[in-house]
Amino acid sequence: MTEKMIHMIEFRAMGCQVNVQLEADKSGAVILSYVPEQVEAIEAQLTRFRPDSDLMRFNARAGEFVQVGEVLYENMRAAKHTALLTNGLYNPLILPAMLANGYDRSFETIDHVEATPTIPVLDWHDIELRPSTHEIKIPAGSAVDLGGIAKGWATGNLADALAQYGACLVNIGGDMTGRGTPGDLPGWLIEIEDPFTHDVFETVFLHNMSITTSGTDFRRWNDKQGNRYHHIINPYTGNCADTDVVSVTVLHPNAPIAEAYCKAVLLKGAEAGLNWLNHQWHTAGLVFKKDGAVLATSTLTPLSMKGLLSYETFRTLNHTFDAVRRRISRDGTDKSRSHHAE
């Protein structure tokens, strides 16, 4: 029997750190060597920071039906679906409001921006899709930012492609999708970090699931008057979200849905958001409030390895995966804090 090992590749793309792991035989390194090119192809189509991207060329024709490629169409379909699931708390037509709030460039270069008056976010119901021709129309005067939806879609797409070779974990800026079970573990070991202490708060196993985190303590900037902004925009006001949530982590089988649910909880507030999340299908979540309180859905059952495994087994697995776990925890853009990003 061919011995398997965990191969890993790290690189930067989509404005964040990308980490992909694959359990496979020695061919795993060659398989992963193609991943940066695949991610670059996705970014070239979906980014708002390149004027020649498929997304931005589509935005330039707002108000008319435009035939688009499969990648953009699938992302727009996912975006409209998640808008429906969240009753518009996630709204892909958010781009003009983001620009008005000063988020007009890649986050690495943003600071002391010129913010402008609030721009209303147009109705997501007016996004029209024609499946047979892959044509899409958005309202005149609107523009789409796919942001975290695109990252989530990419993790799921790449993980599905890699899963034919073995268990895999795809992490794009903290949006993570795990497929299969590496070694003798029940899933991929993911550490959720406390946003206040930066210590590991809880450990979960990710098995054929996605995990994502969003928060108001990350991606913050000042305008020229010294006012503080963050990247979570309320589509009903066009302003930065006013919330008691510092960060929220959501687990769901579908990464774009996990992304959208994070935004919904942030905008609803901790208690109302967690109550709403408790009623969503196959979903679990964890919220850190500004006052330091931590709330979780009744569906969240974090797995303590020491409680599930014998001490000797725990010690062996802990040693085996220690380097991988440290890598994930060190990544400042990860969203399981390990979890941060869009």
N, C-alpha and C positions, 0 to 999 in steps of 0.2 A: 504494500500500500504506500502510495506517495505521501511523504510527510508534508503537512501543511504548516504554514507560519503566517503571521500577520505582517503584511507589507503596508507601508505608509508613504504617502507623498504629501508635501506641504508647498503651497505657493500662494501668491496674492492675486486676487481677481475680484471683480464686482465690488470694489472698494473695501475689501475686507480680507481676512486670512481664510484660506481654504485648507482643510485637512481631510484626507480621504484614506480610509483603512480597508484592507481587503484580506480575508483569510483565504489563502490559496497555496498551491505548490510554487515552485520557483518561477513559474511563468507570471506570477502576480505582479512582479516589478515591471514587466513589459506591458501588461494590461493597464497598470496605473499610469504609465508614461504618456498615454494618449489622453488622460483626463484634462490636463491644462488646456489643450487645444479644444476640447469639447466645451469646457466652461467659457473659454474666450468666444466661441461661436455663439453661445447663448447670450453672453453679455453684449456682444456686438449688435444683437437684435433687440434687446430689451432695456438697455440703459437709457436714461434721460440725459446723461452727461456727454453724449456724442451726437452732434446734430445730424449725422448721417445714419444713425441707427434706424432700424425698422420702426421702432416706437415713435421716435421724434419726427420721422417723415410722415407717419400716420397722423400724429398730433397736428401737423401743419395743414392737414386737410379736414379738420373738424367741421362737421356740418354736412358731409357727404359720405356716401358709402365708398369704402376703400377695400380692395382685395388685398389680404395680407397673407404672409406665410404661416405654416402650421404652428410654429413655436409661438408667435405673437397671438395667433388666434386662440390657441389652447390657454394661454395665460389670461387673455381677456375673458374667455369663457369662465375660467376659474375665478377671476376678479368679480364678474357680475354675480356668479353663484354665491360667493362669500358675502357680497353686499346684501343679497337676499337673506342669507342666514343670519346676518347681524342687524337687519333692518336699517341698513345704511350707515351704521357706525364705522364700518369699513366702506370707503367710497373711493374707487380708483380715479375719479375725476378731481382729485385733491391737488393736483400739481399747481394750478394758479395760486391757491391759498398758501402752499408751501413756499412758493417764490415770494409772495407778499410778506411772509414772515422771515424772509432772509435766507432760506435754504435754497440758494440759487447756484450752488457749486458743490463740488465734492467736499465732504465733511472735513477732510484733512486741511483744507485751505480756508475754511469759513471762520470769520470772526469780525466783529465791528462792522456789521453789514448795515445797509440802508433799508430798514423795514418800511413798508407802505401800508396804507389803510387796508383793512380786512376785505378780502374778496370772497363773495359767496360761492359755495361749492354747488355746482349744478346737480340736478336729480339723476342718480344712477339708473333709475328706471328708463331713462331716455337713451341708454346704450342699446343699440340694435345689432343683433347678430344674425347672419344668414349662413347656417351650417353647410348647405350644399355648395356654396361658392366661396366660403371663407371671407365673406365681406362683413365689415363692421362700420357702423356710423356712431359717432359721439356728437353731443350737442355742439352747435356753433358757439365759440367762445370758451369751450372747455378744453382740458388737456389731461392726459392720463399719466400717473406715476404708478408703476407696478411695484417698485420697492421690495418690501419683504415678501410679497406674493411671488415675485420672480425668483427670489432666493429659495423660497420654499419649494416652488415648482421644480427648480433645478436640482435640489437635493433629492427629491423623490424620483425624478427622471433618471438621474445618474445612478441612484441606488438600485432602481429596477434593472438597469442595464448591467450593473456589476454583479447583481445577485446570481446570475447564471454561472458565475465562476466560484462563488462562495459567499460566506457571510461578509457583510460590508457595513461600514458606517461612513456617511457623507456629511461633512460639517462645513457649511458655507456661512462664515460670520456668525456662527452660533445656531443657525437653523440646522437641525440635525435630523437625518432619517437613517434608521438602522434596519437592516434586513438580515434575517437569519440569526444564528447563535454561535458566537466564536468559542472554540474550545469546549470546555464543559460548563460554561456559564449559561444562565438562562436568557441572556441578552447582552447588549453592549453596555458597559459600565459608564454611567454618566453622573457627574457630580454637579449638584445645584448649589450655587454659592450665595451666601448671605450678602446682600448689597451694602450692608453697613460695616460688617467686620471683614469681609472678603474671605472668610473661612468657609469650608464646605458645610453647608447646612443639612443636605440630605443626599443620599445616593439612590439612584433608580437604575433599573435595567431596561434598555430599549430593545424591544423585539417586535419587528414589523410595525413600528410606530415612528412618529415624528415628535420632536420636542422643540419648542421655540420660546423665547423670552423677549419681552419688550419692556421698556421702562422710561421714566422721566428723568432719571439720574445720568443718562448717557446721551451723547450727541446734543450738547447744549452750547449755546453761543450768545454773544452780546450784540446789540445793535450799537450804533454810534452814540446813542444817548445813555448807554449803560444798562438798558433793559435786558433782562434775561429771557432766553427762548429755549425751547426744546423741540424735538422733531415729531412729537405726537400731536397732530392737528385734529381738532374736533370739526368734522365736516358740517355740523349744524351751525357753527359759529364762525368758522374760518380762522379761529385763534388757536394757540397752543392749549392743550387740554388742561383744565383746572380739576385736579383729582387728588384723592388721598392715597393713591397707589404709587409706590416707588418703582416696583417691578412686579411683573406677573409672568409665570411660566405655565404653559399649556402643553399637554400631551394629547395627540390625536393621530389616527392612522393617516390622515391627509395633511401634509405640511402647510399648504396654503390656507386651509381651514384653521389650523393651529395659529397661524400668523394673524388671521382676521379676528379670531376669538381673543387673542391677546389685546388687540386694539379695543375690542368691545368692552372687555373687563376694565381696562384703563379708563375709558370714557364713562362707563356706568358708575365707577367707584367700587371700592373693595367689597363691601357687603352685598350690594345689589348685583355687582358683577359676578361674584362667586355663586350667589343664589341662582342667577341666570345660567351660569356655566354648569351647575349641578343638573340642569334639566336638558342639557345637550347630549346628543347621542355619543357614546363611546369616548367621552372626554374627561380629562382630569386636569386640575389646576392648582396652583399655589401662588398666593399673593403676599407681598411684603408691603405693609402700610407705612406711611410717613411717621406714625407714632411708635414704630418698632414692632407692632403686632404682626403676627403671621397667621394667615387664614388659608384653609385648604378645602377643596371639594370633598364630599364624602366618598368620591370615587378614587381619590388619590391614595394609593397604598405603597408608599416608599418602601424599598426593600433594603433592610440592613443585612449585609452579607453575614455578619457574625450571628445574626438570628436565624438565618436560613441554612447555613453550612456548618459543618464541623470545624473546629478550630484549625486542624491540620490542613483541611481543604481550603479554608479561608486564607491561611498563610501562604499556601502554594499559589493560589490564584492571585492573591494580592501582589506577590513577587512578580508573577508572569505579566500582569497588566499595569504594573506600577509606572513604567516609563510612559505608556500611552496615557494613563490618567493624569500624570503630571503635565504632559504636553497640552492636553485639553484645558486643564485648569489654568495654565500660564497664559493662554491666549487672551489678550485683552479684549478682542472683539467677539469672543464666544458668548453665546447667550445663555447657556446654562451656567452662565456667568463664568463659566462656559457660556453664558448667554447674554449677548448684547448685540445689537446691531439694529438694523432697521426697525 
